[in-house]
Amino acid sequence: MTVADIHVHTTYSPDSTITPEELWQRAQKIGIDIICVTDHSAFDENVGIESLKSRGKKPLLIRGIELDTTNSELIIFGLKNNFWKELINDMGVVPPVEKVIKAVNEFNGVAIWSHPFRDYTVIHYDTDFKKIHGVNILEGLNGKNSKEENRTAMEYAKEYGYKITGGSDAHNVHDIGKCLTLFKEDVRTEEEFIHALKSSDYVPITYEDFKGKDLNLITF
């Protein structure tokens, strides 16, 4: 099994106080297997974080992006360094969600609907992604959502057959690992991570689950 925090922001996001060094140290301290950097609309910009990978086998550090679109925010993995310049820049400041999903599918990446039903703006509320081809993963357990918002997301995901992830959405170091994704299989590389998101079994868990339960007893 593999435990991952797939939604974390660093100081490359304007609203986060987590430095790359703090990200690495915290992820090592709590003992998770994968930590994902998903800065707001920044991919080429935070490429220097890759240097942290050389410090040991765990955690595996994976860079993605959290991208605001016309219909919601998406967490995207599998980006190539030219994606932003060649595609996003041609789409405008807030690109059309259909074009983004089409591009993600073309480079065999994966997109996750992040923190749905967060009730601070209509752009994240009551969006029906069943009408948009290419997204079948939903973040059902988000560390910054209220309990009610997470419950609504989980119920929606189960009703419409979405795969469900968990992520801390950490913007300060102490929130890293607050919500996590438990994969049934061992995930050792970024390629395996993307494949697992598409095809493996996984469930969202809390930090308390991770530290306080026998993970082998969790039902997928």
N, C-alpha and C positions, 0 to 999 in steps of 0.2 A: 504493500500500500504506500501511498504518497500523500503528504499533507502540504498544501500550497496556499499562500495568500496571493490571490491573483489580481488584487486591486490596491495599489499603494502609490502615493504621490511623493515626489521629492521636491527639493527647492527649484527644480526646473519648471515646476508648476507654481504660478504666482501666489497661490493660496496655501502652500505647504511649507512647513518649517523643518522637514526631515532632510538632512544632508545625506548624500550617498554613503558616507562613512557610517553615520548613525543607522541608516537602513541596514547595512551589512551586519553591524555589530548586534543590533536588536534581533535580526532574523536568526543569527547564529545562537544567540543567548536563549531564545525560546525553543529552538530545536526543530524548526520546520524544514521541509525538504526543498521547497521552491519559493522564491520571492519574486513577484512580478512588478516591474516599474511601469506604471500606466499614467504618465504625466499628461496634463491637459494639452492637446494639440502640439505636442513636442516629441519628435522622434530623432531626426537628425541632430537636434540641438543637444540631446543628452547622451550622445554616443560614448562620451568619456566614462560613463558608468560601467561600460564593458570591462574596464581594467580591474574591477573588483572580482571578476570571475577567477582570476589567477590565484586567489588566496586560499583555495581549498575546494574540495569536492562538494561540500554543502555549505549553504544552500545553493542550488542552481539558480542563477539570476537570469531572468528573461525580461527583455524589454518589449513592451507593447505601447499602446496609446489609448487615451480616452478622448474620443472625438465627438464634438457637438455637431449634430446634423439637423436638418429641417424637422425631424420627427422625434428625436430623442438623442441621448448620448449612447455611444457604442464603445465598448472595450474591444480593441482589435489586436490580434496577434498574428505573427507570420509576416510582418512588414519587411519589405526590402528598403534599403536606404534611399532609393530613388522614388519610392511611392509618393512621398510628400511633395517633392518638387514637380514630378511629372503629372500627378493626378489631382491632388488636393488643391494645389495652387490654381489649377484650371477650373475648379468648382466653386470658388468664392469662399468668403469667410465662414459661412455656414453651409456646407455642401448638401445637396439633396441626398437623402438617406438611400434612395434606390440606386443612385450612381456609386455611392460608397460601397454598398453591399455587392454590387456587380463587380467592382474592382477587387474587393476582398476575395470573392470567389475565383476571379481570374488568376490571382497569384496564390491560390490554394491556402489562403489564410483562414481565420475564423473570427466571427464577430459575436459579441455577447451584449444583450440589451442590459445596460447598467442601471442600477437603482430605479426600477420602474415604480410608478405610483408614489414617488416622492412628491408630496403635496406642497411644493413651493412655487411651482409654475405649471401652467397647462401643458407646456411642451413635454413634461414628464408624466402627465397624468392621463389615465384612461386612453392610452394609445393602443390600438389594436394591431399588433405586429403580425397577426395571422394573414393580413392582407399584403405583407411584404415578403416576397420570396427570398430565402437565403439566411434568415435568422431563426434558429430553433433552440437557442440557449438564453436563459434569463437569469439574472442575478437575484436570487430569491432571498438571500441573507446578506444584508449590507450593514457594515458597522456604524454607519452614520444615519441610517433610516430609523424611524420609530418602530416600535413593535408592531403597531397597526399597519404601517406601510409594508414592512416585511411580511406580515401575515397575508395582506392582500396580494402581494407579489407571489407568494408561495401557492396560494389558492388558485390564482390565475394560471400559474405555470402548470399545476397539476390538472386543471380543467382542460387546458388546451394542449397538453402533451409536450411542454418544453423540458429540455434538460435544465438542471438547476445548479448554479454555482453559489459559493459564498466568498466574500472578500471584505477586508476591513475598511476599504476606502480611506485609509489612514492619511491624515495630513499633519499629524504630530507623532513622534516616535513611540509614545506609549500606547497608541491605538493599533500598531502593527500586530497582526495575528488575532485581532478581536473576533473576526469571522474568517472562516477558512473553507477550503474545498478538500474533501478526502476522496482520493482516487482509489479504486479497487486494485488497480495494477501499479507496478513500479514504473515510475517515469524518470528517465535519466538524462534526456536531452530535450532541446526545444522542439525538435521534430516530433519526438514522442509525446510531448506535452500537447501540441496542436492536434495530433492524431487522437490522443486520449479525450480531448474536449469534444471532438467530433464523434467518436466511436465507443469510448469506454464507459464504464459505470462510475458515477461519482455522486456525492451528496454534499450539501453544505453543512458545516458544523461550527460550533463556537469554540473559543479558546478553552472554555471550561470542559467541553466535550473532549478536546484534544489532551488536556492534562489530567482529566478526572475519570475518564472511561476507558475500558478495554476496546480499542478501535476494532478489534476482530469481531466484536459483538454487534457492531453497527450494521444495520440492514441497508443494502443498496437497492 
